[in-house]
Amino acid sequence: MTIGYQLINCPSPWWLQRQGKYEEAEISLRRLASSKVDVKPTLAMIIETDRLEREMEAGSTYWDCFKKINIRRTEIAVGVYTIQVLSGIYLVGYATYFFQRKFHALDGLCLAPHQR
């Protein structure tokens, strides 16, 4: 089963270029893209984006989230998530379960006199 999955699975061009397998990344892009698309600029963009991300991540820690300008970003992100939780948005998914339980208990009852 695993061998069959690996035969049809096309490795990610992003992962391949991070491993230094640029030729394989180009082949993977060709398999994913239309035949009319030139994949070389796309591969160059992937390589450059990865280089910039690695450069930005160098020397950063979780403690940086609580320093200088980043503390404001952290407050906003935590605040938005907290508001979602406190508003009950995560309970919406349980509404169906709640109503099924509630109305299942009422199945035997007659709710209106004309339904007798």
ABEGO torsion letter per residue (X at the ends): XAAAAAAABBBBAAAAAAAGBAAAAAAAAAAABBAABBAAAAAAAAAAAAAAAAAAABGBBAAAAABEAAAAAAAAAAAAAAAAAAAGAAAAAAAAAAAAAAAAAAAABBABAAAX
